[in-house]
């Protein structure tokens, strides 16, 4: 057993309900030939209905399983000390009526937000003033300014969120995707800190 076994826990794993999680599922490993293949099939944890949607697998659980089979192996461990396992329960089909109502609510809400912002900054008066400065004429409806401006708002939103429906304009993440990523990272850290029983100990 002179060859070191290199382990690196993955960041996250998605499994089906009541699945058997193996060593190859939770981590990347490098060893030699047949022993490596055997280790990848080693069971680590059996998902139970009482586990909920998220499970934390600690590196110590992995080490205990490996040591039970290869007690003398030299371990080289890299990466995070825990992995979060997400149990993917079957999703219910979306109700078209509910989707339409939510879409309508968001559409009206976003429209009102833009209108209220324009009222606060007196956008109509600004357009009338720009129209007067350029043409020397006064108009309460400078449409050749207002129409391009309205189109520009829509184009700006598309560029800002980097999406046209489901298609991305380029590979750069949008600000919304970055915020969601940071939010997911914070959730993962909270779950690891508070739900991992290996991190908690009470001595009375």
C-alpha positions in Angstrom: 0.0 0.0 0.0 2.8 2.4 -0.8 0.9 4.3 -3.5 -1.0 7.3 -2.0 -4.7 7.6 -2.7 -5.6 11.1 -3.8 -9.1 12.3 -2.9 -11.0 15.5 -3.7 -14.6 16.0 -2.6 -16.9 17.4 -5.2 -18.8 20.7 -4.4 -22.3 19.3 -4.9 -24.1 16.2 -5.9 -27.7 15.6 -7.1 -29.3 12.2 -6.6 -32.7 10.5 -6.8 -34.7 9.6 -3.7 -33.4 6.5 -1.8 -30.3 6.3 -4.0 -27.1 4.7 -2.8 -24.3 7.2 -2.8 -20.9 5.7 -3.6 -17.4 7.0 -3.2 -17.1 7.7 -6.9 -20.2 9.9 -6.6 -19.0 12.2 -3.8 -15.3 12.6 -4.8 -12.7 12.4 -7.5 -10.0 9.9 -6.7 -6.8 8.7 -8.2 -5.2 5.4 -7.4 -4.0 2.4 -9.4 -6.2 0.4 -11.7 -8.5 -2.2 -10.2 -8.4 -0.9 -6.7 -9.5 2.5 -7.9 -12.5 1.0 -9.7 -13.4 -1.0 -6.6 -13.2 2.2 -4.4 -15.5 4.1 -6.8 -18.2 1.5 -6.2 -17.8 1.6 -2.4 -21.2 2.6 -0.7 -20.9 5.7 1.4 -24.5 6.6 2.3 -28.0 5.3 1.7 -30.5 8.1 1.1 -33.6 7.8 3.4 -37.0 9.3 3.1 -36.4 11.1 6.4 -33.3 12.9 5.2 -35.2 15.7 3.4 -33.9 17.5 0.4 -30.3 18.2 1.5 -27.7 15.9 3.0 -24.1 16.8 4.2 -21.5 14.1 3.7 -18.3 14.8 5.7 -14.8 13.8 4.7 -14.5 11.9 8.0 -17.3 9.6 6.9 -15.4 8.9 3.7 -12.1 8.3 5.5 -13.8 5.8 7.9 -15.2 3.8 4.9 -11.8 3.7 3.2 -10.0 2.7 6.3 -12.4 -0.1 7.0 -11.2 -1.7 3.7 -7.7 -0.4 3.3 -6.4 0.4 6.9 -2.8 1.1 5.8 -3.5 3.2 2.8 -1.8 6.7 2.6 -4.4 9.3 2.0 -3.8 12.7 0.2 -7.0 14.8 0.7 -7.7 18.0 -1.1 -10.6 20.4 -1.5 -13.6 21.0 0.7 -14.2 18.9 3.9 -17.9 18.4 3.1 -20.1 17.9 0.1 -23.8 18.8 -0.1 -26.0 16.1 -1.6 -29.3 17.4 -3.1 -32.2 14.9 -3.3 -34.2 15.6 -6.5 -37.8 14.8 -5.8 -40.2 14.7 -8.7 -41.4 18.1 -9.7 -45.1 18.9 -10.1 -46.2 20.2 -13.5 -46.7 24.0 -13.4 -50.3 25.2 -13.5 -50.7 27.3 -16.7 -53.3 29.6 -15.0 -51.0 30.3 -12.0 -48.0 30.9 -14.4 -50.1 33.4 -16.3 -51.3 35.2 -13.2 -47.7 35.5 -11.9 -46.5 36.7 -15.3 -49.2 39.3 -15.4 -48.5 40.5 -11.8 -44.8 40.8 -12.6 -45.5 42.6 -15.9 -47.8 45.2 -14.2 -45.5 45.6 -11.2 -42.4 46.2 -13.3 -44.3 48.6 -15.6 -45.6 50.6 -12.6 -42.0 50.7 -11.1 -40.6 52.2 -14.3 -43.5 54.7 -14.6 -43.1 55.8 -10.9 -39.4 56.3 -11.5 -40.0 58.4 -14.5 -42.5 60.5 -12.6 -40.0 61.0 -9.7 -37.3 62.3 -12.1 -39.8 64.3 -14.3 -38.8 62.4 -17.4 -41.6 63.9 -19.5 -40.4 67.4 -18.8 -36.9 66.4 -19.5 -37.9 65.0 -22.9 -39.9 68.2 -23.7 -36.9 70.3 -22.7 -34.5 68.3 -24.9 -36.9 68.5 -27.8 -37.2 72.3 -27.4 -33.4 72.7 -27.2 -32.8 70.6 -30.4 -35.7 71.9 -32.5 -36.6 75.2 -31.0 -40.3 74.1 -30.9 -42.3 73.1 -27.9 -44.2 69.8 -27.9 -46.0 67.9 -25.1 -45.5 64.6 -27.0 -41.9 64.5 -28.4 -42.5 61.0 -29.8 -39.2 60.9 -31.8 -37.5 61.0 -28.4 -39.9 58.9 -26.3 -40.2 55.9 -28.8 -36.4 55.3 -29.1 -36.1 55.8 -25.4 -38.7 53.2 -24.7 -37.1 50.7 -27.1 -33.7 51.5 -25.5 -35.1 50.5 -22.0 -36.0 47.1 -23.4 -32.7 46.6 -25.2 -30.8 47.7 -22.1 -32.7 45.1 -19.9 -31.8 42.4 -22.4 -28.1 43.4 -22.4 -28.1 43.8 -18.6 -29.5 40.3 -17.9 -27.7 38.8 -20.9 -30.7 36.7 -22.0 -33.2 36.6 -24.9 -35.7 34.2 -23.4 -33.6 31.1 -22.7 -30.7 32.0 -25.0 -27.7 33.7 -23.6 -26.1 36.5 -25.7 -22.5 35.6 -24.5 -20.8 33.4 -21.9 -20.4 36.2 -19.4 -22.8 35.7 -16.4 -25.4 38.3 -15.8 -25.6 40.3 -12.5 -28.7 38.3 -11.6 -26.8 35.0 -12.1 -23.9 36.3 -10.0 -26.2 37.3 -7.2 -28.0 33.9 -7.3 -24.6 32.1 -7.2 -23.5 34.1 -4.1 -26.9 33.4 -2.5 -26.5 29.7 -3.2 -23.0 29.8 -1.7 -24.3 31.4 1.5 -27.1 28.9 1.8 -24.6 26.0 1.4 -22.3 27.5 4.0 -25.2 27.9 6.4 -26.4 24.4 5.8 -23.0 22.9 6.3 -22.5 24.9 9.5 -25.9 24.1 11.1 -27.0 20.8 9.7 -23.7 18.8 9.7 -23.8 16.9 13.0 -20.1 16.3 12.9 -19.5 20.0 13.4 -21.7 20.1 16.5 -20.8 18.8 19.9 -22.3 19.5 23.3 -20.5 18.5 26.5 -22.5 18.8 29.7 
